[in-house]
Amino acid sequence: MPTLTARALLFDMDGTLVNSHAVVERIWGTFADMFELDVAEVLRTSHGVRMVETVRQYAPAGTDAEEVTSRLGVIELADTHGIVEVPGAAAFVRGLPVASVALVTSATLPLAQSRMESIGLDMPVAVVTAEDVAHGKPRPDCYLLAAEHLGVRPEDAIVFEDAEAGIRAGLAAGMRVVVVGEWESETTVGLPRIGDYTELSARVVDDLVYLDWQFS
């Protein structure tokens, strides 16, 4: 991979900085049990999407999606077992200029704070969570708002994402996207990729961040 440069790095959280797969599977298992749904089908489309939107998609007609989401949110916030960082994530983010980093997540603010704390990362100065936009990923609203918070143009930002909805959101915002992990689709063809942050290093020169891929 060639070196990439950017003035801002925008990070998704779950699956990108934080490995919370075990918790996610448990919470959607609880949801599926509520309504006798196929949990595998729910998990297939829920990753990277705001919880309330997944509830609306799968819950029976007439369900109070906001109320169900609130109940699930309380359970999810209390469930921290098995949450770990994506390898190298915390050290990589700590090495970046604080003014160039944003967290852009479909989680709520309390959940984001809890999970970032669990891997030893402070919340960035710029944070966009589920409460901040009317339309979640794959719409570009969240990433455009993060760029606005950091005072950069979309073309000067790089998004780190692991899920289809988030990847599409970053691209729709006019940003470059680095795929984190193994997700592959037509959307990811030709995009730069890392397995984790041990494969990447960052150099800062003036207000530019240079990303270099490390190969063993």
C-alpha atoms as a printed R data frame, in Angstrom:
    type eleno elety resid chain resno       x       y      z
1   ATOM     1    CA   MET     A     1   0.000   0.000  0.000
2   ATOM     2    CA   PRO     A     2   1.217   3.513 -0.723
3   ATOM     3    CA   THR     A     3   1.410   6.046  2.102
4   ATOM     4    CA   LEU     A     4  -1.901   7.850  2.671
5   ATOM     5    CA   THR     A     5  -2.138  11.369  4.081
6   ATOM     6    CA   ALA     A     6  -5.034  13.053  5.857
7   ATOM     7    CA   ARG     A     7  -5.872  15.923  8.154
8   ATOM     8    CA   ALA     A     8  -8.423  13.883 10.096
9   ATOM     9    CA   LEU     A     9  -8.907  10.235 11.003
10  ATOM    10    CA   LEU     A    10 -12.476   9.195 11.798
11  ATOM    11    CA   PHE     A    11 -12.935   5.911 13.662
12  ATOM    12    CA   ASP     A    12 -15.957   3.701 14.005
13  ATOM    13    CA   MET     A    13 -15.933   1.915 17.371
14  ATOM    14    CA   ASP     A    14 -17.361  -1.618 17.524
15  ATOM    15    CA   GLY     A    15 -15.283  -3.923 15.375
16  ATOM    16    CA   THR     A    16 -12.932  -1.091 14.445
17  ATOM    17    CA   LEU     A    17 -11.377  -0.031 17.758
18  ATOM    18    CA   VAL     A    18 -13.224  -2.343 20.143
19  ATOM    19    CA   ASN     A    19 -13.864  -6.044 19.694
20  ATOM    20    CA   SER     A    20 -17.327  -6.364 21.220
21  ATOM    21    CA   HIS     A    21 -18.584  -9.255 19.089
22  ATOM    22    CA   ALA     A    22 -19.452 -11.437 22.077
23  ATOM    23    CA   VAL     A    23 -21.630  -8.733 23.659
24  ATOM    24    CA   VAL     A    24 -23.277  -7.891 20.342
25  ATOM    25    CA   GLU     A    25 -24.213 -11.503 19.743
26  ATOM    26    CA   ARG     A    26 -25.665 -11.780 23.246
27  ATOM    27    CA   ILE     A    27 -27.786  -8.631 22.969
28  ATOM    28    CA   TRP     A    28 -29.238  -9.554 19.585
29  ATOM    29    CA   GLY     A    29 -29.851 -13.049 20.899
30  ATOM    30    CA   THR     A    30 -31.948 -11.475 23.651
31  ATOM    31    CA   PHE     A    31 -33.831  -9.409 21.067
32  ATOM    32    CA   ALA     A    32 -34.430 -12.434 18.854
33  ATOM    33    CA   ASP     A    33 -35.798 -14.381 21.802
34  ATOM    34    CA   MET     A    34 -38.256 -11.567 22.575
35  ATOM    35    CA   PHE     A    35 -39.928 -11.916 19.202
36  ATOM    36    CA   GLU     A    36 -39.008 -15.475 18.137
37  ATOM    37    CA   LEU     A    37 -36.706 -14.221 15.381
38  ATOM    38    CA   ASP     A    38 -33.777 -15.849 13.598
39  ATOM    39    CA   VAL     A    39 -30.802 -14.346 15.418
40  ATOM    40    CA   ALA     A    40 -28.459 -15.196 12.533
41  ATOM    41    CA   GLU     A    41 -30.549 -13.076 10.188
42  ATOM    42    CA   VAL     A    42 -30.605 -10.177 12.659
43  ATOM    43    CA   LEU     A    43 -26.829 -10.354 13.099
44  ATOM    44    CA   ARG     A    44 -26.345 -10.449  9.332
45  ATOM    45    CA   THR     A    45 -27.666  -6.891  8.907
46  ATOM    46    CA   SER     A    46 -27.297  -5.226 12.314
47  ATOM    47    CA   HIS     A    47 -23.567  -4.599 12.428
48  ATOM    48    CA   GLY     A    48 -22.675  -0.926 12.185
49  ATOM    49    CA   VAL     A    49 -26.305   0.176 12.243
50  ATOM    50    CA   ARG     A    50 -28.032   2.054 15.058
51  ATOM    51    CA   MET     A    51 -29.882  -0.322 17.375
52  ATOM    52    CA   VAL     A    52 -33.232   1.409 16.958
53  ATOM    53    CA   GLU     A    53 -33.091   0.932 13.190
54  ATOM    54    CA   THR     A    54 -32.481  -2.795 13.529
55  ATOM    55    CA   VAL     A    55 -35.335  -3.063 16.028
56  ATOM    56    CA   ARG     A    56 -37.626  -1.255 13.593
57  ATOM    57    CA   GLN     A    57 -36.553  -3.570 10.794
58  ATOM    58    CA   TYR     A    58 -37.209  -6.854 12.591
59  ATOM    59    CA   ALA     A    59 -39.737  -6.287 15.382
60  ATOM    60    CA   PRO     A    60 -43.383  -7.061 14.580
61  ATOM    61    CA   ALA     A    61 -45.657  -4.282 13.378
62  ATOM    62    CA   GLY     A    62 -46.951  -2.176 16.244
63  ATOM    63    CA   THR     A    63 -43.868  -2.689 18.410
64  ATOM    64    CA   ASP     A    64 -42.672   0.389 20.280
65  ATOM    65    CA   ALA     A    65 -39.163   0.378 18.818
66  ATOM    66    CA   GLU     A    66 -37.930   3.168 21.091
67  ATOM    67    CA   GLU     A    67 -39.064   1.306 24.210
68  ATOM    68    CA   VAL     A    68 -37.498  -1.987 23.094
69  ATOM    69    CA   THR     A    69 -34.283  -0.179 22.190
70  ATOM    70    CA   SER     A    70 -34.197   1.435 25.618
71  ATOM    71    CA   ARG     A    71 -34.580  -1.942 27.341
72  ATOM    72    CA   LEU     A    72 -31.885  -3.536 25.227
73  ATOM    73    CA   GLY     A    73 -29.614  -0.548 25.786
74  ATOM    74    CA   VAL     A    74 -29.748  -0.972 29.556
75  ATOM    75    CA   ILE     A    75 -28.808  -4.648 29.214
76  ATOM    76    CA   GLU     A    76 -26.020  -3.912 26.739
77  ATOM    77    CA   LEU     A    77 -24.502  -1.146 28.853
78  ATOM    78    CA   ALA     A    78 -24.216  -3.498 31.830
79  ATOM    79    CA   ASP     A    79 -22.648  -6.306 29.785
80  ATOM    80    CA   THR     A    80 -18.891  -5.716 29.538
81  ATOM    81    CA   HIS     A    81 -17.690  -9.331 29.542
82  ATOM    82    CA   GLY     A    82 -15.390 -10.147 26.641
83  ATOM    83    CA   ILE     A    83 -14.770  -6.583 25.415
84  ATOM    84    CA   VAL     A    84 -11.173  -6.114 24.225
85  ATOM    85    CA   GLU     A    85  -9.360  -3.759 21.914
86  ATOM    86    CA   VAL     A    86  -8.677  -4.547 18.287
87  ATOM    87    CA   PRO     A    87  -4.924  -5.293 18.492
88  ATOM    88    CA   GLY     A    88  -2.861  -2.114 18.536
89  ATOM    89    CA   ALA     A    89  -5.870   0.204 18.431
90  ATOM    90    CA   ALA     A    90  -5.320   2.069 21.690
91  ATOM    91    CA   ALA     A    91  -1.631   2.739 21.107
92  ATOM    92    CA   PHE     A    92  -2.274   3.819 17.524
93  ATOM    93    CA   VAL     A    93  -4.972   6.329 18.480
94  ATOM    94    CA   ARG     A    94  -2.950   7.692 21.406
95  ATOM    95    CA   GLY     A    95  -0.144   8.496 18.967
96  ATOM    96    CA   LEU     A    96  -2.343  10.777 16.855
97  ATOM    97    CA   PRO     A    97  -2.862  14.526 17.336
98  ATOM    98    CA   VAL     A    98  -6.023  14.990 19.413
99  ATOM    99    CA   ALA     A    99  -7.274  17.637 16.993
100 ATOM   100    CA   SER     A   100  -7.267  15.151 14.112
101 ATOM   101    CA   VAL     A   101  -9.292  12.307 15.682
102 ATOM   102    CA   ALA     A   102 -13.045  11.704 15.823
103 ATOM   103    CA   LEU     A   103 -15.117   8.777 17.068
104 ATOM   104    CA   VAL     A   104 -18.129   8.091 14.838
105 ATOM   105    CA   THR     A   105 -20.284   5.293 16.202
106 ATOM   106    CA   SER     A   106 -23.801   3.949 15.931
107 ATOM   107    CA   ALA     A   107 -23.705   3.293 19.683
108 ATOM   108    CA   THR     A   108 -25.196   5.666 22.236
109 ATOM   109    CA   LEU     A   109 -22.914   8.072 24.073
110 ATOM   110    CA   PRO     A   110 -22.996   6.160 27.412
111 ATOM   111    CA   LEU     A   111 -22.189   2.893 25.642
112 ATOM   112    CA   ALA     A   112 -19.371   4.514 23.666
113 ATOM   113    CA   GLN     A   113 -17.892   5.978 26.847
114 ATOM   114    CA   SER     A   114 -18.044   2.595 28.584
115 ATOM   115    CA   ARG     A   115 -16.447   0.656 25.747
116 ATOM   116    CA   MET     A   116 -13.708   3.190 25.078
117 ATOM   117    CA   GLU     A   117 -12.871   3.195 28.777
118 ATOM   118    CA   SER     A   118 -12.740  -0.592 28.742
119 ATOM   119    CA   ILE     A   119  -9.821  -0.522 26.279
120 ATOM   120    CA   GLY     A   120  -8.067   2.376 28.011
121 ATOM   121    CA   LEU     A   121  -8.921   5.154 25.563
122 ATOM   122    CA   ASP     A   122 -10.263   8.584 26.443
123 ATOM   123    CA   MET     A   123 -13.120   9.903 24.361
124 ATOM   124    CA   PRO     A   124 -11.833  12.096 21.521
125 ATOM   125    CA   VAL     A   125 -12.660  15.776 21.437
126 ATOM   126    CA   ALA     A   126 -14.905  15.122 18.424
127 ATOM   127    CA   VAL     A   127 -17.545  12.451 18.977
128 ATOM   128    CA   VAL     A   128 -20.642  11.583 16.940
129 ATOM   129    CA   THR     A   129 -22.979   8.969 18.416
130 ATOM   130    CA   ALA     A   130 -26.422   7.550 17.681
131 ATOM   131    CA   GLU     A   131 -28.132  10.497 19.369
132 ATOM   132    CA   ASP     A   132 -26.485  13.098 17.131
133 ATOM   133    CA   VAL     A   133 -27.982  12.321 13.717
134 ATOM   134    CA   ALA     A   134 -31.459  11.736 12.375
135 ATOM   135    CA   HIS     A   135 -30.212   9.163  9.878
136 ATOM   136    CA   GLY     A   136 -27.589   6.602 10.813
137 ATOM   137    CA   LYS     A   137 -25.151   4.608  8.699
138 ATOM   138    CA   PRO     A   138 -25.154   3.848  5.758
139 ATOM   139    CA   ARG     A   139 -26.253   7.464  5.338
140 ATOM   140    CA   PRO     A   140 -23.247   9.832  5.418
141 ATOM   141    CA   ASP     A   141 -24.647  12.252  8.020
142 ATOM   142    CA   CYS     A   142 -22.488  11.060 10.915
143 ATOM   143    CA   TYR     A   143 -19.213  11.296  9.039
144 ATOM   144    CA   LEU     A   144 -20.032  14.675  7.569
145 ATOM   145    CA   LEU     A   145 -20.867  15.943 11.051
146 ATOM   146    CA   ALA     A   146 -17.561  14.622 12.410
147 ATOM   147    CA   ALA     A   147 -15.623  16.392  9.652
148 ATOM   148    CA   GLU     A   148 -17.497  19.586 10.496
149 ATOM   149    CA   HIS     A   149 -16.567  19.210 14.172
150 ATOM   150    CA   LEU     A   150 -12.895  18.872 13.214
151 ATOM   151    CA   GLY     A   151 -13.034  21.685 10.671
152 ATOM   152    CA   VAL     A   152 -11.850  19.592  7.725
153 ATOM   153    CA   ARG     A   153 -13.181  18.928  4.252
154 ATOM   154    CA   PRO     A   154 -14.487  15.407  3.577
155 ATOM   155    CA   GLU     A   155 -11.723  14.765  1.061
156 ATOM   156    CA   ASP     A   156  -9.134  15.496  3.776
157 ATOM   157    CA   ALA     A   157 -10.483  12.766  6.078
158 ATOM   158    CA   ILE     A   158  -9.895   9.028  6.246
159 ATOM   159    CA   VAL     A   159 -12.523   6.735  7.766
160 ATOM   160    CA   PHE     A   160 -11.670   3.474  9.556
161 ATOM   161    CA   GLU     A   161 -14.567   1.008  9.352
162 ATOM   162    CA   ASP     A   162 -15.233  -2.712  9.612
163 ATOM   163    CA   ALA     A   163 -18.891  -3.012  8.562
164 ATOM   164    CA   GLU     A   164 -20.734  -2.597  5.284
165 ATOM   165    CA   ALA     A   165 -23.051   0.133  6.571
166 ATOM   166    CA   GLY     A   166 -20.168   2.207  7.885
167 ATOM   167    CA   ILE     A   167 -17.989   1.697  4.828
168 ATOM   168    CA   ARG     A   168 -20.824   2.873  2.609
169 ATOM   169    CA   ALA     A   169 -21.423   5.852  4.901
170 ATOM   170    CA   GLY     A   170 -17.794   6.960  4.679
171 ATOM   171    CA   LEU     A   171 -17.695   6.641  0.910
172 ATOM   172    CA   ALA     A   172 -21.024   8.456  0.562
173 ATOM   173    CA   ALA     A   173 -19.534  11.303  2.605
174 ATOM   174    CA   GLY     A   174 -16.803  11.674 -0.015
175 ATOM   175    CA   MET     A   175 -14.077  10.318  2.253
176 ATOM   176    CA   ARG     A   176 -11.448   7.665  1.806
177 ATOM   177    CA   VAL     A   177 -12.065   4.463  3.769
178 ATOM   178    CA   VAL     A   178  -9.656   1.970  5.310
179 ATOM   179    CA   VAL     A   179 -11.311  -1.382  5.960
180 ATOM   180    CA   VAL     A   180 -10.470  -2.922  9.337
181 ATOM   181    CA   GLY     A   181 -10.754  -6.701  9.516
182 ATOM   182    CA   GLU     A   182 -12.029  -9.306  7.101
183 ATOM   183    CA   TRP     A   183 -15.310  -7.927  5.736
184 ATOM   184    CA   GLU     A   184 -15.439  -8.179  1.941
185 ATOM   185    CA   SER     A   185 -18.114  -7.050 -0.496
186 ATOM   186    CA   GLU     A   186 -18.423  -5.240 -3.790
187 ATOM   187    CA   THR     A   187 -18.118  -2.037 -1.765
188 ATOM   188    CA   THR     A   188 -14.685  -2.945 -0.400
189 ATOM   189    CA   VAL     A   189 -13.060  -3.824 -3.731
190 ATOM   190    CA   GLY     A   190  -9.956  -1.697 -4.156
191 ATOM   191    CA   LEU     A   191 -10.104  -0.140 -0.691
192 ATOM   192    CA   PRO     A   192  -7.013  -0.168  1.550
193 ATOM   193    CA   ARG     A   193  -7.263  -2.654  4.409
194 ATOM   194    CA   ILE     A   194  -5.660  -3.633  7.706
195 ATOM   195    CA   GLY     A   195  -6.205  -6.740  9.779
196 ATOM   196    CA   ASP     A   196  -5.448  -4.670 12.879
197 ATOM   197    CA   TYR     A   197  -3.374  -1.657 13.887
198 ATOM   198    CA   THR     A   198  -0.117  -3.558 14.241
199 ATOM   199    CA   GLU     A   199  -0.002  -3.358 10.436
200 ATOM   200    CA   LEU     A   200  -0.099   0.436 10.369
201 ATOM   201    CA   SER     A   201   2.023   3.307 11.617
202 ATOM   202    CA   ALA     A   202   1.406   7.037 11.649
203 ATOM   203    CA   ARG     A   203   3.773   9.957 11.173
204 ATOM   204    CA   VAL     A   204   2.698  13.528 11.811
205 ATOM   205    CA   VAL     A   205   4.214  16.408  9.865
206 ATOM   206    CA   ASP     A   206   2.704  19.832 10.521
207 ATOM   207    CA   ASP     A   207  -1.068  19.211 10.296
208 ATOM   208    CA   LEU     A   208  -0.834  16.105  8.120
209 ATOM   209    CA   VAL     A   209  -0.964  12.494  9.285
210 ATOM   210    CA   TYR     A   210   0.967  10.034  7.109
211 ATOM   211    CA   LEU     A   211  -0.214   6.416  7.266
212 ATOM   212    CA   ASP     A   212   2.320   3.733  6.400
213 ATOM   213    CA   TRP     A   213   1.526   0.050  6.005
214 ATOM   214    CA   GLN     A   214   3.890  -2.285  7.844
215 ATOM   215    CA   PHE     A   215   4.684  -5.630  6.255
216 ATOM   216    CA   SER     A   216   6.458  -8.464  8.031
